[in-house]
């Protein structure tokens, strides 16, 4: 790709993000923050007047006066936070894990992400020392969980949107393997497009040393 093509694509991406951000903020405009807090379980500081949540090692803050977001890892993190607040319907967690392809309308895009995730994370995380894999999970606010996997960590991306990593380390006979899972209630809070974005953000952060 030429430098000019890179610039043009960057401008196009920025424009697309700006349009999606404006649309997300417009859908939330005028809505009652306390009602949204009840549906999303996202804490609302009534004194300071903002939502807050520790998401992937950062504290996300959302100001309902203009629905601006700070403390996120990037533009797409911002969008998934706003979409979560918009879509949340108060459904409790089901307590059952599903992969991305098992989501509503997730067979194609979710299944593709499952395959990409297993190949990428298994190859990269599966060869790490267990202590290093744990460190990366803890850096992102992951909670280590008992599991049939060698390592299992749950990441509270949003209050009612946990993402679970199961990791099996490579040995002399088998390559490393890894999978990401969502709670079965996930489609009450984000679309399949947003869920893949969430999974991609987490995957990219886990790959960072």
N, C-alpha and C positions, 0 to 999 in steps of 0.2 A: 504494500500500500504506500502510495506517495504521501509526502508530508501534506500536500494540499487536500488529498482525499481524507486524510486523518482529521484535518481541521474541519472539513465540511461535515464529516460524520459526527464529530464532537458537537458542532453547532446544532445539527439535526437532533441529536440525543438530548441536548439541553432544552431545545424547543419542545420536544415531546414531553420531557419531564415537567417543564413549566406548565404545559397544558393540563397534564394529569394532576399536578399539585393544585392548580386553581380549581379544577373540577372537584377534587376531594374536599378542599376547604369550603367550596360553595355548598356541598351536600351537608356539611356540619354546621354551617352558619345558622344562627338563630336557635339551635337546639339547646336544651337544658343540660348544663354540665353534670348536674347531680343525677339526672336520669341516665346519662351516658356512663357515669361512674358506676351506677348500680348494674347496668347491663354488661359492662366490660370488666368489672372488678378492678379497674385501674384506679389507684388512690387519687383523690383530689384534695389538694391543700386549700381549704377554704380561706385561710388567712392570706396566703400569697396569691391564690387564685390560679393555680395551674395543676394539671395532671402530672404525675411522675411515676417512673418505674425503672428499676435496674435491668437493662436489656443488653446482653452480651458484653458485659464489662463496663458499660457506660450507663449513666443515669439519664434517661430520656425525659424531657419536660415538654409539655404541650400547653400552650396558652390559648384558652377558649375564646379570648377576645378577638383574635384574628386567626386562630388555629395554626399558629406558627409552631415549629418543632425545633428543639435544640438538643444537643447531646447524642445525636445519632451517628452511626458509622458512615453514612453516606446518603445520597438522594433517595435510593430505593428503600433504604431503612425508614426514612421519613414517610414515604408513601404507604408502606405496609402498616406503620403505626396509625396513620390517619384512617386507612381503610378498615383496620381493626376496630377503631372507635366508632366508625360509621356502621359497620355490619353487626357488631356484637348484639346478641339477642338475649343474653343472660343464661343460656343453656349451661348446665353443669358439665364438668368433665365426665366422660364416659368411663374412663379408667381402662380402656382397651386400646392397644396400639395398632395402627394400620400403617402400611407404607404409602408413599405418595400416589402410586398408581391405583390404590383402592379408594381414593377420594371420589366424590361425586364428579363426573365428567373428567376423571383423572387418568383414564386408561392410557391415552396417547402421551400427553405431556408429562403426566406424573410418572408413568412407566419409564419414559425416556430419562427423566431425572433420576429415578431409582438406579437404573443401569449405569448412568454417568457417575453418580455418587459412589456406588459400590466399587467401581473401577478406580476412581480417583482417590478416595479416602483409604481404600484397602491398600493400594500401592504405596501411598505416602505415610499414613499413620500406622499401618500394620507392621512396618519395619522399625518403628521407634522403640526405644526403651520404654517400658511401662511408666516409669516416673516422668518421662518427658510428655507422654500422651496425657497423663493425669494433669500435669502442669498446664498444658494448653487448654484443657477443659475447665480447670479451675480459674484460669485467667479470664475466661469468658462467662464466669458466673455459673458454671455447670455444677450440678450436685451429683456426686458419685452414688450409684445405686447398685444393690445386689442384682445379679442377672446370670443367665446362662452364658453370657459373653465374657471374654477376658476383661473387658472394661465396658462399663455402661455409665453414661452421664445424661442427666436431664437438664435442659436449658430452658429456663422460663422466659422465652422470647417476649411474650406478653402474659398477663396474669392467667388467662385461660387459653393460652396457646403454647404449651410445652412442646419442645422438640427433643427427641431421645436419640442418642448415638449409642449403637452397639458395635463394639470393635473386637475383632479376633486377631491376635498377633501372629505373624509368620513364624513358622518353625522349619525344621529340616524337610518336612514332607508337604506342607501346605503353604500357599501364599497368604498374606494378610487379607482380611476381609472386613468391611465396615458397611453399616446401613444406618439410615436415618428414618425415624418413625414419628408419626403425629398421633395425637389423641383422636379417637373416632368422632368426636364432636367438632373437629376442626372446620368443617364447612359451614358451621354456624357463625364463624368469626372471620374467615378469609376465603376468597375464591381460589381455585386451583392455580391461577396465574400468580396470585400473591403468595401462595404456599410454596411454589417453586422458587420464587424470589427469596423468601425466608430461608429455604434450604440452601440456596446458592450463597447467600450472605454468610450463613453459619459455616458452610463448607470452606469458603475462602478464608474466613478468620481462623479456622482450625489448621489450615495449611501454612499459616504464617508462623515462623519460628518464634 
